[in-house]
């Protein structure tokens, strides 16, 4: 049976023909077709709403053009969330994720040798953000009436981490006109880029 793509519904490990209401598992389709399947799709969940909040971030930095040192002065993060069930833990998730993003963007460097062995033996050698690395944090939240969690809530922690390194890189480029595309953004990388510009 041949069917148009629009007539097929991918669901629960198989395909259902909407009009004929005939269902085949992916394994049955592969056996009938005699070759592997390839598919393209996207996720739409209009009934339950989004799984995670949306986020945008802006970093404000100072760059020492003599040394390449970058200091984050302020990091603003804005979230479109569902219902916030616990404001204190919600803010804690955001702040923790942003600081992880600062570490990822500016400080942490997971070095390893040719065999794949991590070179840092402890946290004395592997640098992570400390209190001196934390800039002024500003959060803006817009709650909406939809979300896939209980009481229309959404997850928050992971999304706050995703744009931080890019926000820092954008701020550095805005401040001194160089674009660093590898992480962490070290003073050495900034200074080299400044000399090469």
C-alpha positions in Angstrom: 0.0 0.0 0.0 1.4 3.4 -0.9 0.4 6.5 1.1 1.2 10.2 1.2 3.4 11.4 4.0 0.6 13.6 5.3 -1.6 10.5 5.8 0.9 8.7 8.1 1.2 9.2 11.9 4.4 8.1 13.7 3.6 7.0 17.1 4.7 4.4 19.8 7.2 2.5 17.7 5.3 2.3 14.5 3.2 4.0 11.8 -0.5 4.3 11.5 -2.3 5.2 8.3 -4.8 7.9 9.4 -7.5 7.2 6.8 -7.2 3.4 6.6 -6.5 3.1 10.3 -3.9 0.4 9.5 -0.9 0.1 11.8 2.6 -1.4 11.2 5.5 -1.5 13.6 8.9 -0.1 12.3 10.2 -3.7 12.3 7.3 -4.8 10.0 8.0 -1.9 7.6 11.7 -2.7 7.4 10.9 -6.4 6.7 8.3 -5.4 4.0 10.6 -2.8 2.5 13.8 -4.9 2.6 16.1 -2.0 3.5 16.7 0.4 6.4 14.3 3.2 7.1 15.2 6.9 7.2 12.8 9.5 8.6 12.6 13.2 9.3 10.3 14.8 11.8 9.7 17.4 14.5 8.0 17.6 17.8 4.7 19.4 18.3 2.8 19.1 21.6 0.0 21.6 21.4 -2.1 19.8 24.1 0.5 19.8 26.9 2.6 22.8 26.1 6.4 23.0 26.0 8.7 20.7 28.0 11.2 23.4 29.0 11.3 27.2 29.4 12.7 29.5 26.8 15.7 31.7 27.7 17.7 34.6 26.5 20.8 36.0 28.1 23.0 39.1 27.9 26.4 39.4 29.4 28.2 42.7 30.2 32.0 42.3 30.3 35.2 44.3 30.8 38.2 43.2 28.7 41.7 44.2 29.5 43.3 44.7 26.1 46.8 44.6 27.6 46.4 41.1 29.0 43.2 39.7 27.4 41.6 39.1 30.8 37.8 39.0 30.7 35.7 39.9 33.7 31.9 39.5 33.6 30.3 42.5 35.3 26.6 41.6 34.9 24.7 38.7 33.4 21.0 39.1 32.7 18.9 36.1 32.0 15.2 36.2 30.9 12.9 33.1 31.0 9.5 32.4 29.6 8.3 29.7 32.0 5.1 27.9 33.0 3.8 28.0 36.5 6.6 28.4 39.1 5.9 25.9 41.9 8.7 27.0 44.3 10.2 30.5 43.6 13.3 29.9 45.7 14.3 26.6 44.0 13.4 28.0 40.6 15.9 30.9 41.2 18.5 28.5 42.6 18.3 26.4 39.4 18.7 29.5 37.3 21.6 30.9 39.3 23.4 27.6 39.5 23.0 27.0 35.8 24.3 30.5 34.9 27.4 30.0 37.0 28.0 26.6 35.4 27.8 28.4 32.1 30.4 31.0 33.3 32.7 28.1 34.1 32.1 26.5 30.7 32.6 29.8 28.9 35.6 31.2 30.7 37.3 28.9 33.2 36.9 25.1 32.9 39.3 23.3 30.6 39.0 19.5 30.5 42.5 18.6 29.3 43.4 15.0 28.6 46.3 13.1 27.1 46.5 11.1 23.8 45.0 8.0 25.6 42.0 10.0 26.8 43.1 10.2 30.4 42.0 13.4 32.2 45.1 15.3 33.3 43.6 17.1 36.3 43.8 14.8 39.3 41.7 17.0 41.6 39.8 20.3 41.9 43.0 22.0 42.9 44.1 21.5 39.3 40.7 21.6 37.6 39.4 25.2 38.0 35.7 25.9 38.5 34.0 29.2 39.2 34.4 30.5 42.8 32.7 33.5 44.5 35.1 36.0 42.9 34.0 34.8 39.4 30.3 35.4 40.0 29.0 38.7 38.4 25.9 40.6 39.3 23.0 38.3 38.3 19.7 39.7 37.1 16.7 37.5 36.3 13.5 38.3 34.5 10.7 35.8 34.4 7.5 35.8 32.4 5.2 33.0 33.6 2.6 31.6 31.2 -0.4 29.4 31.7 1.0 26.3 29.9 3.6 23.7 30.5 3.8 20.0 30.5 4.5 19.5 34.2 2.2 19.5 37.2 0.1 22.7 37.5 1.4 23.7 34.0 5.1 23.9 35.2 8.2 23.5 33.0 11.8 22.5 33.6 14.2 25.4 34.2 17.7 24.4 35.2 19.1 23.1 31.9 17.9 25.9 29.7 19.6 28.6 31.8 23.0 27.0 31.1 22.7 26.7 27.3 23.2 30.4 26.1 25.7 31.6 28.8 29.0 30.9 26.9 27.5 32.4 23.7 26.3 35.5 25.6 29.9 36.0 27.0 31.4 35.5 23.6 29.0 38.0 22.1 29.8 40.6 24.8 33.6 40.2 24.2 33.1 40.7 20.5 31.0 43.8 21.2 33.6 45.2 23.7 36.8 44.7 21.7 35.8 43.4 18.2 37.2 39.9 18.3 35.2 36.7 18.1 36.4 33.7 20.1 34.9 30.4 18.9 36.6 27.9 21.2 35.9 27.3 24.9 36.9 28.2 27.4 37.6 31.8 26.3 40.9 32.3 28.0 43.0 35.5 28.3 45.5 34.0 26.0 42.9 33.4 23.2 41.6 36.9 23.6 45.1 38.5 23.5 46.1 36.4 20.5 42.9 37.5 18.7 43.5 41.2 19.6 47.0 41.0 18.2 45.9 39.3 15.0 43.0 41.7 14.3 
